Amino acid sequence: MSGILYIVATPIGNLEDITFRAVRTLKEADLIAAEDTRHSRKLLSHFGITTALTSYYDHNQSLKGEQILATLQQGKRVALISDAGTPCISDPGYQLVRDALAAGIKVVPIPGACAAVTALSSAGLPTDCFTFAGFPPNKEGKRRTFLAGLAVLQGTVVLYEAPHRVADTLADIVTVMGERQVVVARELTKLYEESLHGMANE
């Protein structure tokens, strides 16, 4: 009897943005695989969750993925979480999901917070058609090539970006994609939540 891999969304800021089902799943799991165990321990402690914890992140996903897969094949229940939001969305995890599915292991999503959808829902931009493109490349040349590929798409484009690169990315958007309406959202669901609406050159 194979186990179950749960993909559990966690809050992106405000701890109240976790579902009852997510808390129950984390409590009932045999193991929680977390991107950063130090960060996740704070969340688990807040909700009185004492489930065993292991790390699963970009640089150990090959080794840990095999160990987690073996745990699942022993009939155990494993919950995968990221530092914030929905796992596998610009976070480690899709390889584990792929390998679990290939091994015939049931994968169950436990939905909840996702920064991209949270920002989009309050942006006031069209939501009937959108593309989530993750993080643009760091280097200007590669970033401009990346943006050029997005320029031909219909609908709203949602990106993640590091705070110290936002100005450069906005400048490249104007250069490559032309003047367009944008929303820059930060600290979503947190005390200093802020959304700036305007044209890209502003």
Secondary structure by P-SEA (a helix, b strand, c coil): cbbbbbbccccccccccccaaaaaaaaaccccccccaaaaaaaaaaaccccbbbbbccccaaaaaaaaaaaaaabbbbbbbccccccccccccaaaaaaaaaabbbbbbbccccaaaaaaaaccccccbbbbbccccccaaaaaaaaaaacccccbbbbbbcccaaaaaaaaaaacccbbbbbbbccccccbbbbbbccccc
